Amino acid sequence: MQLEHAKYLYDIQYASGLLAEFVQGKTWQDYEANAMLRAAAERQFEIIGEALAQLARRNGALVEGISEYRRIIAFRNLLIHGYAQVDDRLVWDVVQTRLPTLRQQVNALLQPD
């Protein structure tokens, strides 16, 4: 794997790890009540989506190892360009239901051959 491609995966790994750390032990009510937590979570998703978009442009085969990469990129675009319509419940749901799979897939891609 080229170093540039690995860097994008490491960026995703780091951002997803931060996101998991930010929400650890938190409930929906905690998330809803904490503007800083919501902003931090959205920022990490923006980083993840941008890194995936860059990786997809450079190595389409590698990014196929992330099952929902197109949806993640679209989610990033929604957060950036549709910020006025961001549904906090959707972001929370993605954190709870999709983040663990993303982290597993990225970790698997980063394993040496």
WOHUUR-V488568 format. One record per pair of residues at least 4 apart in sequence whose C-alpha atoms are under 8 Angstrom apart, sorted by the first residue. I is the first residue (numbers start at 1). J is the second residue. D is the distance in Angstrom with one decimal. If there is no record, write none. Layout:
I;J;D
I;J;D
This chain:
1;5;6.7
1;6;6.6
2;6;6.3
3;7;6.1
4;8;6.7
5;9;6.6
5;55;6.3
5;58;7.5
5;59;7.3
6;10;6.1
6;110;7.1
7;11;6.1
8;12;6.3
8;51;5.3
8;52;7.1
8;54;7.6
8;55;6.4
9;13;6.1
9;51;7.4
9;52;7.9
9;106;6.4
9;109;7.9
9;110;7.1
10;14;6.0
10;110;7.9
11;15;6.1
11;47;7.7
11;48;7.2
11;51;6.9
12;16;5.9
12;47;7.2
12;48;4.9
12;51;6.5
12;52;7.7
12;106;7.4
13;17;6.0
13;103;6.5
13;106;6.4
13;107;7.1
14;18;6.2
15;19;6.1
15;44;5.3
15;45;7.5
15;47;6.8
15;48;6.4
16;20;6.1
16;44;6.8
16;45;7.7
16;48;7.2
16;99;7.1
16;103;6.6
17;21;6.2
17;103;7.7
18;22;6.0
18;44;7.5
19;23;6.5
19;40;7.7
19;41;5.8
19;44;6.3
19;95;7.9
20;24;6.0
20;95;7.7
20;99;7.8
22;37;7.1
22;40;7.9
22;41;7.4
23;27;7.9
23;31;7.8
23;37;7.9
26;30;5.7
26;31;6.8
27;31;6.3
28;32;6.0
28;92;7.0
29;33;6.1
30;34;6.2
31;35;7.7
31;37;6.3
31;38;6.3
31;92;7.6
32;38;7.4
32;88;7.1
34;38;6.4
35;39;6.1
36;40;6.0
37;41;6.1
38;42;6.2
38;88;7.6
39;43;6.1
40;44;6.4
41;45;6.4
42;46;6.2
42;79;7.0
42;91;7.5
43;47;6.3
44;48;6.2
45;49;6.0
45;75;7.9
45;76;6.2
46;50;6.1
46;76;4.9
46;77;7.8
46;79;6.9
46;80;7.2
47;51;6.0
47;76;7.9
48;52;6.2
48;72;7.8
48;76;7.7
49;53;6.1
49;69;8.0
49;72;5.6
49;73;4.5
49;74;7.7
49;75;7.2
49;76;4.9
49;77;7.8
50;54;6.2
50;73;6.8
50;76;7.0
51;55;6.1
52;56;5.9
52;63;7.2
52;69;6.7
52;72;7.9
52;73;6.6
53;57;6.4
53;73;6.1
54;58;6.4
55;59;5.7
55;60;7.2
55;62;7.9
55;63;6.5
56;60;4.8
56;62;7.8
56;63;5.7
59;63;6.5
60;64;6.4
61;65;7.5
62;109;8.0
63;69;7.0
64;69;7.4
65;105;6.8
65;106;7.9
65;109;7.0
66;102;6.8
66;105;5.9
66;106;7.0
67;102;8.0
68;72;6.2
69;73;6.2
70;74;6.2
71;75;6.0
72;76;6.2
73;77;6.3
74;78;6.2
75;79;6.3
76;80;6.2
77;81;5.7
77;82;7.3
78;82;4.7
78;83;6.6
78;86;7.3
79;83;5.0
79;86;6.4
82;86;6.6
86;90;7.9
86;91;7.9
87;91;6.6
88;92;6.2
89;93;6.0
90;94;6.2
91;95;6.3
92;96;6.2
93;97;5.9
93;98;7.8
94;98;5.0
94;99;6.5
95;99;5.1
95;100;8.0
96;100;7.6
97;101;8.0
98;102;6.4
99;103;6.2
100;104;6.3
101;105;6.2
102;106;6.1
103;107;6.1
104;108;6.2
105;109;6.3
106;110;6.3
107;111;6.5
